[in-house]
Amino acid sequence: MQKVLIGIILAAMILTIPSIYNRVQVEESNKTVETIVPYKYIMDWTIQDPELDEERILSQLQESGIDTISLTPDTLRTLQQKGNVTILDVATMNELLIFNKMEPLMHPFDKEGVFIYSNQNSSFNDLTRNVFEDTRQITVGEVDYTYVPGKTGDIFGTPFGYDQDVIDAVLGTGMEIVLRIGDSPNTEDTERLANELIELKQPGIEKVLFSGQQLPFYTEPGKLKEFSTRLAEAGYSIFSIEFTDMKGFQTAAYTMDMDVIRLHSQILSKDNVFDIADKFTRGAKERNIRAFFVNAPISEYEEAHAAFRDLNNEINTQLPASFERGPSKLFAAFTIPLWQIAVGLIGSIAFLAWAAQTIFGNRKLTIAAIIGLSLVAIAYLVTEMTLILKFMALGLAVTTPVFAVLLKKNTESKYYLFAAYFKAVGITLIGIWLIVVLLNGSPFILGLDMFRGVTLVYVLPITFMVLYALWGNLKHLLKSHVIYWQVVLIVAITGVGMFYLGRTGNDGIPIPYELEFRVFLEDLLYVRPRTKEFLIGLPLFVLALHIAKTHKAISYFLLIPAVIGFLSMVNTFTHFHIPLSISLLRTGYSVVFGLLIGLVLVFLYKWIGKKIIEKLNRRWQG
C-alpha cells in the first residue's frame, strides 16, 4: 500500500506544477513600490510658515521619493485652517453683538449653530452647495454670514468635497492622487462624496484609500456592493491596510475582482528613519506590500524635509535591485482550475494515509482515514466551499511535522543521519506543496483569505509528540540507565524550545541583541531564516537522530522540541501573502544552517558527554 500511496503523491505533485508556477509568476512580475504622504501635512506646514510655497513642498517631496499624495474631503475645519472661512458659534456671535452695542440674536438665529463668513476668492459656496439643507443669510455690521443650525461638532465634521486646486497642483507635478473616503454618519454625505469620487477618476487618480473602521455603506450591503461596482467600472483599485480589519472590505474586494493593493502605514520622525525604511523594505520583500503610507507629524517643515530625504536614501539603500520605486500596480488576478484542486485533494488524501500508516502502523485505521478524507474531498467538489479546503490544509499542516520526525529510520545504515534528516525535510516539503496547491489564488496572496489554524499547528504536533514519547517509551525509560546530565540536557532543551514557542506571533518580545542579529542576517542573506528552525528545532532533530543510535527512548523526548523546527517550516508557507520564493529561500537557509548547527551539537555531545561529564559522574558516585 505504501508504494501505491507514494506513487499517487508524486503524480499529484507533477500534475499540480502549473498551480505553483502560476503563483510564482504572478508574485515575481510585480516589483513596483509606491510611497504616499497625506496632504494634511503640506497644509499644516504652509499654515505655520506662510512663506512656504506649496509648489516647492511638492517638488521637494517628489525629489525625496514620494510618488503620491493622499487627499481627504474638505470640512469647515480644514477650510478655516486654510483661511478660506471665518466661523463663529452662537455664543461668540452674541458677544460680538454686545461688544458693538447691537441687538442680540433673535429667532431663528439664537439656536445652536454656526455663522460662516466666506472670505474673498473662497470656494466655500461651491463646496457647500447642496450640503446644508437649512441655511439662512444674516448681515452683522455690514458683514454677510451664512447661518447653519445644528450641533457644532457635526457641522465642523461634515465633509464637503475634494479641493480641485490641490488636485490640479499635485497632478501638475507628475505625482498621483489617492482619494480617501469614509463612512459618514449622514448617508447623504457619503453618497455625495461617492458620486464626486467617481467623477474625479482620471489619469493620475487611480486608487482609493478608505478611512475609519468601516467602509462607506457598510451598514447597507446592497449599497456597498453597488458602490464597489461603480468603483470597479470607473477603473479604481483599492488599498488593503495591513494589520487593519476594516468592516466591509472583503465585500468590496470580491465585488471588484480583487483589484486590491496591500499597503503598510508607519509614523515617521527624525529619529526612526532607519527603522521605518527597514520595515518598508521587509514589507516589500516578504509580504507583498506595494504601497507605503508615511504619516509625518513633524511641525517644522525643514525637519520633515530632512527626514523624508533620509528615508528615501535609506529605502534606496536597503531595497533590492529587483524592485523599483513608482506608482503601485495590481497583482495579476489568478484562480486555480478545479481539476488542479481535485488532484491536490487526491495527493493530500494519499499523503495523510501514508502518514497514518507510518505513525500508527494500523491498516484498518489507514483505510478508515482514506474513506473519511475522500468524503471530505467529494464534499468540496460538490459545494466548492473554501472552508473544506482549509480543513484539509489544517490536517496536512498538523500532520506533516509529526510525520517528518517519526518517519521510519535505519540507524545501522552508513549515512543514516544525513538520510534521515533529508527524508524528514522532504516529507515536510511534500506536505507544504499540497497545502500551497489547495489554498492558492489571488485572495490568499493578497491576505484577503487566510489560513486560520496557526495556533493549532503550533500546539497539536508538540502535544502529540509528548504523548507519543510517554506512551511508547515510559516503561523502557524507567528501566534504562539514564545519566544525570542527559536528563538535565533534555529539560534545558525543552525549556528553550517552549520559550521560543511562546514568542510565536507578532507580539513576541525579542531578547537582547536579537533585533541586531536579525538585521545582520537579512543584510547578509537577503532574508533571514526563522530562529525556531535553524537554531532550535532542526539542530535538535539532528542531535536526536544521533542519540537514537544508542539511547532510542531519550531521542523520542528530544523530538518534542525538535518538531518545532518542522512545524515552523510548515507555518512559514501558510502565510500565503509571503511570496513563495521568499519562503523557499528562508526554508533553504534553515535546512542548511540547521544541519550544520546540529552537527556541532553532535560533536559537543560526544566530547562533553563522554569525556567530561562521565568523569564527573564517576567522581560524584565514588
C-alpha positions as CSV (number, residue, x, y, z in Angstrom):
1,M,0.0,0.0,0.0
2,Q,2.8,2.4,0.9
3,K,4.3,2.3,-2.7
4,V,0.9,3.0,-4.2
5,L,0.3,5.9,-1.9
6,I,3.8,7.4,-2.7
7,G,3.1,7.0,-6.4
8,I,-0.2,8.9,-6.1
9,I,1.5,11.7,-4.2
10,L,4.3,12.0,-6.8
11,A,1.8,12.0,-9.6
12,A,-0.3,14.7,-7.9
13,M,2.8,16.9,-7.4
14,I,3.8,16.6,-11.0
15,L,0.3,17.4,-12.2
16,T,0.0,20.5,-9.9
17,I,3.2,22.1,-11.0
18,P,1.2,24.7,-13.1
19,S,-0.5,25.8,-10.0
20,I,2.8,26.5,-8.2
21,Y,4.3,28.1,-11.3
22,N,1.3,30.4,-11.7
23,R,1.6,31.8,-8.2
24,V,5.4,32.4,-8.5
25,Q,4.9,34.1,-11.9
26,V,2.3,36.4,-10.5
27,E,4.3,37.4,-7.4
28,E,7.5,37.9,-9.3
29,S,6.0,40.1,-12.0
30,N,5.1,43.0,-9.7
31,K,8.0,44.7,-8.0
32,T,7.0,48.3,-8.0
33,V,6.5,50.0,-4.6
34,E,4.8,53.3,-4.0
35,T,5.3,55.9,-1.2
36,I,2.3,58.0,-0.1
37,V,2.1,61.1,2.1
38,P,-1.1,62.8,3.3
39,Y,-1.8,66.3,2.0
40,K,-2.8,67.5,5.5
41,Y,0.9,67.8,6.5
42,I,1.5,70.1,3.5
43,M,-1.4,72.2,4.6
44,D,-0.1,72.4,8.2
45,W,3.4,73.4,7.0
46,T,2.1,76.2,4.8
47,I,-0.2,77.5,7.5
48,Q,2.6,77.5,10.1
49,D,5.0,79.2,7.7
50,P,3.2,81.5,5.2
51,E,6.5,82.0,3.3
52,L,6.4,78.3,2.3
53,D,5.2,77.6,-1.2
54,E,3.0,74.6,-1.8
55,E,4.7,74.0,-5.2
56,R,8.1,74.0,-3.6
57,I,7.0,71.4,-0.9
58,L,5.5,69.1,-3.6
59,S,8.6,69.4,-5.7
60,Q,10.9,68.5,-2.8
61,L,8.7,65.7,-1.7
62,Q,8.9,64.3,-5.2
63,E,12.7,64.5,-5.1
64,S,12.6,62.6,-1.8
65,G,10.9,59.6,-3.4
66,I,7.2,60.5,-2.7
67,D,5.1,59.3,-5.6
68,T,1.6,60.1,-4.4
69,I,-0.4,62.5,-2.2
70,S,-3.5,61.3,-0.4
71,L,-6.4,63.7,-0.1
72,T,-9.3,63.8,2.2
73,P,-12.5,65.8,1.6
74,D,-12.5,69.3,3.0
75,T,-14.6,70.2,6.0
76,L,-15.4,73.5,7.7
77,R,-12.4,72.8,10.0
78,T,-9.9,72.5,7.1
79,L,-11.4,75.5,5.3
80,Q,-11.0,77.6,8.4
81,Q,-7.4,76.3,8.8
82,K,-6.7,77.3,5.2
83,G,-8.1,80.8,5.9
84,N,-11.0,80.4,3.4
85,V,-13.7,81.0,6.0
86,T,-14.2,82.5,9.4
87,I,-16.6,80.7,11.7
88,L,-18.4,81.9,14.9
89,D,-20.6,79.9,17.1
90,V,-23.8,81.4,18.6
91,A,-22.2,82.4,21.9
92,T,-19.3,84.2,20.1
93,M,-21.7,86.0,17.7
94,N,-23.7,87.2,20.7
95,E,-20.6,88.5,22.3
96,L,-19.7,90.3,19.1
97,L,-23.2,91.9,19.0
98,I,-22.9,93.1,22.6
99,F,-19.5,94.5,22.1
100,N,-20.8,96.5,19.1
101,K,-23.9,97.5,21.1
102,M,-26.2,95.8,18.7
103,E,-29.4,93.8,19.3
104,P,-28.9,90.2,20.4
105,L,-29.7,87.3,18.2
106,M,-33.4,86.6,17.7
107,H,-35.2,83.5,16.4
108,P,-34.2,81.5,14.4
109,F,-30.6,82.6,14.8
110,D,-30.4,82.0,18.6
111,K,-30.5,78.2,18.3
112,E,-27.3,76.1,18.3
113,G,-25.3,76.5,15.1
114,V,-22.5,78.4,13.4
115,F,-22.1,81.6,11.5
116,I,-19.8,81.4,8.5
117,Y,-18.1,84.3,6.8
118,S,-16.7,83.3,3.4
119,N,-13.5,85.2,2.6
120,Q,-12.9,86.6,-0.9
121,N,-11.8,84.1,-3.5
122,S,-13.0,81.3,-1.2
123,S,-14.5,78.2,-2.8
124,F,-16.9,77.8,0.2
125,N,-20.1,78.5,-1.7
126,D,-19.2,76.0,-4.4
127,L,-18.1,73.3,-2.0
128,T,-21.1,73.6,0.3
129,R,-23.7,73.8,-2.4
130,N,-26.4,71.2,-1.6
131,V,-24.6,70.2,1.6
132,F,-26.5,72.1,4.2
133,E,-30.3,72.0,3.7
134,D,-31.3,74.6,6.2
135,T,-29.2,77.8,5.8
136,R,-30.1,81.5,6.3
137,Q,-28.2,84.6,5.4
138,I,-27.6,87.3,8.0
139,T,-25.7,90.6,7.9
140,V,-23.9,91.8,11.0
141,G,-22.2,95.2,10.8
142,E,-22.1,95.1,7.0
143,V,-20.6,91.6,7.1
144,D,-22.6,88.8,5.4
145,Y,-22.7,85.5,7.2
146,T,-24.3,82.1,6.4
147,Y,-26.0,80.7,9.4
148,V,-26.1,76.9,9.6
149,P,-28.2,75.5,12.5
150,G,-27.3,72.2,14.2
151,K,-24.7,70.7,16.5
152,T,-21.4,72.5,16.2
153,G,-19.3,69.3,16.1
154,D,-21.4,67.7,13.4
155,I,-21.3,70.8,11.3
156,F,-17.5,71.1,11.6
157,G,-17.0,67.5,10.6
158,T,-19.3,67.4,7.6
159,P,-17.3,66.5,4.5
160,F,-17.8,68.9,1.5
161,G,-15.7,67.6,-1.3
162,Y,-12.2,67.4,-2.7
163,D,-10.2,70.6,-3.2
164,Q,-9.8,70.8,-7.0
165,D,-6.9,73.3,-6.7
166,V,-4.9,70.8,-4.7
167,I,-5.7,68.1,-7.2
168,D,-4.5,70.3,-10.1
169,A,-1.3,71.2,-8.2
170,V,-0.4,67.7,-7.4
171,L,-1.2,66.2,-10.8
172,G,0.7,69.1,-12.4
173,T,3.9,67.9,-10.8
174,G,3.5,64.4,-12.3
175,M,2.7,62.9,-8.9
176,E,-0.5,60.9,-8.3
177,I,-3.5,61.5,-6.1
178,V,-5.1,58.9,-3.8
179,L,-8.6,59.9,-2.7
180,R,-9.8,59.0,0.8
181,I,-13.4,58.4,1.7
182,G,-15.0,57.2,4.9
183,D,-18.5,56.2,6.1
184,S,-20.1,59.5,7.2
185,P,-22.9,59.4,9.8
186,N,-25.1,61.0,7.3
187,T,-25.8,58.7,4.3
188,E,-26.5,61.6,2.0
189,D,-23.0,63.0,2.7
190,T,-21.5,59.6,1.8
191,E,-23.5,59.3,-1.4
192,R,-22.5,62.8,-2.4
193,L,-18.8,62.1,-1.9
194,A,-19.1,58.7,-3.6
195,N,-20.5,60.5,-6.7
196,E,-17.8,63.1,-6.7
197,L,-15.1,60.4,-6.3
198,I,-16.4,58.6,-9.4
199,E,-16.5,61.9,-11.4
200,L,-12.9,62.7,-10.4
201,K,-11.5,59.5,-12.0
202,Q,-8.8,60.4,-14.5
203,P,-5.2,59.6,-15.2
204,G,-3.2,60.2,-12.0
205,I,-6.3,59.4,-9.8
206,E,-6.4,55.6,-9.9
207,K,-6.8,54.4,-6.3
208,V,-9.0,54.8,-3.3
209,L,-8.0,54.5,0.4
210,F,-10.8,54.1,2.9
211,S,-10.8,55.9,6.2
212,G,-12.2,54.8,9.6
213,Q,-13.1,51.4,10.9
214,Q,-15.7,50.5,8.2
215,L,-16.3,51.1,4.5
216,P,-18.9,53.6,3.1
217,F,-22.4,52.0,3.2
218,Y,-21.1,49.1,5.4
219,T,-24.5,49.0,7.2
220,E,-26.3,48.7,3.8
221,P,-24.7,45.7,2.0
222,G,-26.7,46.4,-1.2
223,K,-25.4,50.0,-1.4
224,L,-21.8,48.8,-0.6
225,K,-21.8,46.3,-3.5
226,E,-23.3,49.0,-5.8
227,F,-20.6,51.5,-4.7
228,S,-17.9,48.9,-5.2
229,T,-19.2,48.0,-8.6
230,R,-19.1,51.7,-9.6
231,L,-15.5,52.0,-8.4
232,A,-14.5,49.0,-10.5
233,E,-16.3,50.3,-13.6
234,A,-14.7,53.7,-13.2
235,G,-11.2,51.9,-13.1
236,Y,-10.3,52.4,-9.5
237,S,-8.4,50.0,-7.3
238,I,-8.4,50.0,-3.5
239,F,-5.9,49.7,-0.8
240,S,-5.9,47.0,1.9
241,I,-4.2,48.4,5.0
242,E,-2.0,45.8,6.7
243,F,-3.0,44.8,10.3
244,T,-6.3,46.6,9.9
245,D,-9.6,44.7,9.9
246,M,-11.9,47.2,8.2
247,K,-15.5,46.1,8.2
248,G,-16.9,45.6,4.7
249,F,-13.6,45.5,3.0
250,Q,-13.8,41.8,1.8
251,T,-17.2,42.6,0.2
252,A,-15.7,45.4,-1.7
253,A,-12.6,43.4,-2.7
254,Y,-14.5,40.5,-4.0
255,T,-17.0,42.7,-5.8
256,M,-14.1,44.5,-7.5
257,D,-12.5,41.2,-8.6
258,M,-9.5,41.6,-6.3
259,D,-8.4,45.0,-7.6
260,V,-6.5,45.4,-4.3
261,I,-3.1,46.7,-3.4
262,R,-1.5,45.9,0.0
263,L,-0.5,49.0,2.0
264,H,1.6,49.4,5.1
265,S,1.5,52.5,7.2
266,Q,4.1,54.0,9.6
267,I,4.7,57.2,11.5
268,L,7.9,59.0,10.6
269,S,10.1,61.0,12.9
270,K,13.6,62.4,12.6
271,D,14.8,59.6,14.9
272,N,13.3,56.5,13.4
273,V,14.3,56.8,9.7
274,F,16.3,53.6,9.7
275,D,13.6,51.5,11.4
276,I,10.9,52.8,9.1
277,A,13.0,52.1,6.0
278,D,13.7,48.6,7.3
279,K,10.0,47.9,7.9
280,F,9.1,49.2,4.5
281,T,11.8,47.1,2.8
282,R,10.9,43.9,4.6
283,G,7.2,44.6,3.8
284,A,8.0,44.8,0.1
285,K,10.3,41.7,0.1
286,E,8.4,39.5,2.4
287,R,4.7,40.4,2.5
288,N,3.7,41.6,-1.0
289,I,3.4,45.2,0.3
290,R,3.3,47.5,-2.7
291,A,2.4,50.8,-1.1
292,F,3.9,52.6,1.9
293,F,1.9,55.3,3.7
294,V,4.1,57.8,5.6
295,N,2.5,59.8,8.4
296,A,4.8,62.7,9.2
297,P,3.6,64.7,12.3
298,I,6.7,66.9,12.3
299,S,5.8,70.5,12.9
300,E,8.9,72.1,11.3
301,Y,8.9,71.6,7.5
302,E,12.7,71.7,7.3
303,E,13.0,68.9,9.8
304,A,10.3,66.9,7.9
305,H,12.1,67.6,4.6
306,A,15.3,66.2,6.0
307,A,13.5,63.1,7.4
308,F,11.9,62.4,4.0
309,R,15.3,62.8,2.3
310,D,17.0,60.5,4.7
311,L,14.1,58.0,4.5
312,N,14.3,58.0,0.7
313,N,18.1,57.4,0.8
314,E,17.7,54.6,3.3
315,I,15.0,52.9,1.4
316,N,17.0,53.1,-1.8
317,T,20.0,51.6,0.0
318,Q,18.0,48.7,1.6
319,L,15.6,47.9,-1.2
320,P,16.8,45.1,-3.5
321,A,17.7,46.0,-7.1
322,S,14.9,43.8,-8.4
323,F,12.4,46.4,-7.0
324,E,11.6,49.8,-8.4
325,R,10.0,53.0,-7.0
326,G,6.8,54.4,-8.5
327,P,3.0,54.2,-8.5
328,S,2.0,50.7,-7.3
329,K,0.4,48.2,-9.6
330,L,-2.1,45.4,-9.2
331,F,-1.1,41.8,-9.0
332,A,-2.4,39.9,-11.9
333,A,-5.6,38.1,-10.9
334,F,-5.4,34.3,-11.0
335,T,-7.5,31.3,-9.9
336,I,-6.7,27.6,-9.7
337,P,-8.7,25.3,-12.0
338,L,-11.0,22.9,-10.2
339,W,-9.2,19.9,-11.7
340,Q,-5.9,21.1,-10.2
341,I,-7.5,21.3,-6.7
342,A,-9.1,17.9,-7.3
343,V,-5.6,16.5,-8.0
344,G,-4.3,18.3,-4.9
345,L,-7.0,16.7,-2.8
346,I,-6.2,13.2,-4.1
347,G,-2.5,13.8,-3.3
348,S,-3.4,15.1,0.2
349,I,-5.5,12.0,0.9
350,A,-2.7,9.7,-0.1
351,F,-0.2,11.8,2.0
352,L,-2.3,11.7,5.1
353,A,-3.0,7.9,4.7
354,W,0.8,7.3,4.3
355,A,1.4,9.3,7.5
356,A,-1.3,7.4,9.4
357,Q,0.2,4.1,8.3
358,T,3.7,5.1,9.3
359,I,2.9,6.6,12.7
360,F,0.3,4.1,13.9
361,G,1.0,1.0,11.7
362,N,-2.7,0.1,11.6
363,R,-4.0,-0.9,8.2
364,K,-7.7,-0.6,9.3
365,L,-7.0,3.0,10.6
366,T,-5.3,3.8,7.3
367,I,-8.3,2.6,5.3
368,A,-10.7,4.5,7.5
369,A,-8.7,7.7,7.0
370,I,-8.8,7.2,3.2
371,I,-12.6,6.8,3.3
372,G,-13.2,9.7,5.6
373,L,-10.9,12.1,3.7
374,S,-12.4,11.0,0.4
375,L,-15.8,12.0,1.6
376,V,-14.4,15.4,2.6
377,A,-12.9,15.8,-0.8
378,I,-16.1,14.9,-2.5
379,A,-18.0,17.4,-0.3
380,Y,-15.7,20.1,-1.6
381,L,-16.0,19.1,-5.3
382,V,-19.8,19.3,-4.9
383,T,-20.0,22.5,-2.9
384,E,-16.7,24.3,-3.7
385,M,-16.6,25.6,-0.2
386,T,-13.2,27.1,0.7
387,L,-13.7,26.1,4.3
388,I,-13.4,22.5,3.3
389,L,-10.1,23.1,1.7
390,K,-8.9,24.9,4.8
391,F,-9.9,21.9,6.9
392,M,-7.9,19.6,4.6
393,A,-5.0,22.0,4.7
394,L,-5.1,22.1,8.5
395,G,-4.9,18.3,8.6
396,L,-1.8,18.5,6.4
397,A,-0.3,21.3,8.4
398,V,-0.7,19.4,11.8
399,T,0.3,16.0,10.4
400,T,3.3,16.9,8.4
401,P,5.7,17.9,11.2
402,V,4.8,14.8,13.2
403,F,5.2,12.6,10.1
404,A,8.6,14.1,9.4
405,V,10.1,13.4,12.8
406,L,8.6,9.9,13.2
407,L,9.5,8.6,9.7
408,K,11.0,5.1,10.0
409,K,14.8,5.2,10.3
410,N,17.5,2.6,9.8
411,T,20.1,3.5,12.5
412,E,22.5,0.9,11.1
413,S,22.9,2.4,7.6
414,K,26.2,4.1,6.7
415,Y,24.7,7.6,6.1
416,Y,21.8,7.2,8.4
417,L,21.9,10.6,10.0
418,F,22.0,12.6,6.7
419,A,19.5,10.3,5.0
420,A,17.0,10.6,7.9
421,Y,17.5,14.4,8.1
422,F,16.8,15.0,4.4
423,K,13.9,12.5,4.3
424,A,12.3,14.4,7.1
425,V,12.8,17.7,5.2
426,G,11.5,16.0,2.0
427,I,8.3,14.9,3.8
428,T,7.8,18.4,5.1
429,L,8.2,19.9,1.7
430,I,5.7,17.4,0.2
431,G,3.1,18.5,2.8
432,I,3.9,22.1,2.2
433,W,3.4,21.6,-1.6
434,L,0.0,20.1,-1.1
435,I,-1.1,22.9,1.2
436,V,0.0,25.6,-1.3
437,V,-1.9,23.9,-4.1
438,L,-5.1,23.7,-2.0
439,L,-5.0,27.3,-0.8
440,N,-3.9,29.2,-3.9
441,G,-5.2,32.2,-5.8
442,S,-5.5,36.0,-5.6
443,P,-7.4,36.1,-2.3
444,F,-4.7,34.3,-0.5
445,I,-1.6,36.2,-1.8
446,L,-3.4,39.5,-1.1
447,G,-4.2,38.4,2.5
448,L,-7.9,38.6,2.0
449,D,-8.4,34.9,2.7
450,M,-6.1,33.4,5.3
451,F,-5.2,30.1,6.9
452,R,-6.7,30.3,10.4
453,G,-5.1,27.3,12.1
454,V,-1.7,28.7,13.0
455,T,-2.2,28.2,16.8
456,L,-3.3,24.6,16.2
457,V,-0.2,24.0,14.0
458,Y,2.0,25.0,16.9
459,V,0.1,23.2,19.7
460,L,-1.1,19.9,18.3
461,P,2.2,18.4,16.9
462,I,4.0,19.2,20.2
463,T,1.2,17.8,22.2
464,F,1.1,14.6,20.1
465,M,4.9,14.2,20.4
466,V,4.7,14.5,24.2
467,L,2.0,11.8,24.3
468,Y,3.8,9.6,21.8
469,A,7.1,9.8,23.7
470,L,5.4,8.9,27.0
471,W,3.1,6.3,25.7
472,G,5.6,4.2,23.9
473,N,8.8,4.7,26.0
474,L,7.8,5.4,29.6
475,K,8.3,1.8,30.8
476,H,11.5,1.4,28.9
477,L,12.8,4.7,30.1
478,L,12.1,3.9,33.7
479,K,14.1,0.6,33.4
480,S,17.0,2.1,31.5
481,H,20.2,3.6,32.9
482,V,20.0,7.3,32.5
483,I,23.0,9.5,33.2
484,Y,22.1,12.7,35.1
485,W,23.4,15.1,32.6
486,Q,21.2,13.7,29.9
487,V,18.1,14.5,32.0
488,V,19.4,18.0,32.6
489,L,20.1,18.4,28.9
490,I,16.6,17.3,27.9
491,V,14.9,19.6,30.4
492,A,17.1,22.6,29.3
493,I,16.5,22.0,25.6
494,T,12.7,21.5,26.2
495,G,12.6,24.8,28.2
496,V,14.4,26.7,25.5
497,G,12.1,25.2,22.9
498,M,9.0,26.2,24.8
499,F,10.4,29.7,25.4
500,Y,10.7,30.3,21.7
501,L,7.3,28.7,21.0
502,G,5.8,31.2,23.5
503,R,7.2,34.1,21.4
504,T,5.4,33.0,18.3
505,G,3.5,35.7,16.5
506,N,3.8,39.5,16.1
507,D,3.6,40.2,19.8
508,G,6.7,38.3,20.9
509,I,9.3,40.3,22.8
510,P,12.8,39.9,21.4
511,I,15.7,39.0,23.7
512,P,18.7,41.5,23.9
513,Y,20.7,41.9,20.7
514,E,18.2,39.7,18.8
515,L,17.0,42.5,16.6
516,E,20.6,43.4,15.7
517,F,21.2,39.7,14.9
518,R,18.1,39.7,12.6
519,V,19.3,42.8,10.7
520,F,22.7,41.2,10.3
521,L,21.2,38.0,8.8
522,E,18.9,40.0,6.5
523,D,21.8,42.1,5.2
524,L,23.9,39.0,4.7
525,L,21.3,36.6,3.3
526,Y,18.6,38.8,1.7
527,V,16.0,37.2,4.0
528,R,16.7,35.6,7.4
529,P,15.8,32.0,8.3
530,R,13.5,31.5,11.3
531,T,15.2,31.2,14.7
532,K,12.8,28.4,15.7
533,E,14.0,26.4,12.7
534,F,17.8,26.8,12.3
535,L,18.7,27.5,15.9
536,I,16.3,25.3,17.8
537,G,14.2,22.6,16.0
538,L,16.4,21.3,13.2
539,P,19.6,21.2,15.2
540,L,17.9,19.3,18.0
541,F,16.5,16.9,15.4
542,V,20.0,16.1,14.2
543,L,21.1,15.5,17.8
544,A,18.0,13.3,18.4
545,L,19.0,11.3,15.3
546,H,22.5,10.7,16.7
547,I,21.3,9.8,20.2
548,A,18.8,7.4,18.7
549,K,21.7,5.1,17.8
550,T,22.4,4.4,21.5
551,H,19.5,5.8,23.5
552,K,16.3,5.5,21.5
553,A,14.0,6.3,24.4
554,I,15.8,9.5,25.2
555,S,15.8,10.5,21.5
556,Y,12.0,10.5,21.5
557,F,11.9,13.1,24.2
558,L,14.3,15.2,22.1
559,L,11.9,15.0,19.2
560,I,9.4,17.1,21.2
561,P,11.3,20.4,20.9
562,A,12.7,19.2,17.5
563,V,9.3,19.1,15.9
564,I,9.1,22.8,16.4
565,G,11.5,23.2,13.5
566,F,9.3,21.3,11.1
567,L,6.0,22.9,12.2
568,S,7.7,26.3,11.8
569,M,8.6,25.4,8.3
570,V,5.0,24.5,7.5
571,N,3.8,27.7,9.2
572,T,6.0,29.8,7.0
573,F,4.2,28.6,3.9
574,T,0.7,29.0,5.5
575,H,1.3,32.8,5.4
576,F,0.2,33.0,1.8
577,H,0.8,36.7,1.5
578,I,4.5,35.9,1.8
579,P,6.0,35.4,-1.7
580,L,6.6,31.7,-2.4
581,S,10.2,32.3,-3.5
582,I,10.9,34.1,-0.1
583,S,9.5,31.2,1.9
584,L,11.6,28.7,-0.2
585,L,14.8,30.7,0.3
586,R,14.1,31.1,4.0
587,T,13.5,27.4,4.4
588,G,16.6,26.5,2.4
589,Y,18.7,28.6,4.8
590,S,17.1,26.9,7.8
591,V,17.7,23.4,6.4
592,V,21.4,24.0,5.7
593,F,22.2,26.0,8.9
594,G,20.1,23.7,11.0
595,L,22.1,20.7,9.8
596,L,25.4,22.4,10.4
597,I,24.5,23.6,13.9
598,G,23.1,20.1,14.6
599,L,26.4,18.5,13.7
600,V,28.1,20.9,16.1
601,L,25.7,19.8,18.8
602,V,26.5,16.1,18.0
603,F,30.2,17.0,18.3
604,L,29.7,18.7,21.6
605,Y,27.6,15.7,22.8
606,K,30.4,13.3,22.0
607,W,33.1,15.5,23.5
608,I,31.4,16.7,26.6
609,G,29.2,13.7,27.3
610,K,31.8,11.1,27.0
611,K,34.9,12.9,28.2
612,I,34.0,15.3,30.9
613,I,30.5,14.6,32.3
614,E,31.1,10.9,32.7
615,K,34.3,11.5,34.7
616,L,32.5,13.9,37.0
617,N,29.7,11.4,37.5
618,R,32.2,8.7,38.5
619,R,33.7,11.1,41.0
620,W,30.3,12.0,42.5
621,Q,29.3,8.4,42.6
622,G,32.6,7.4,44.3
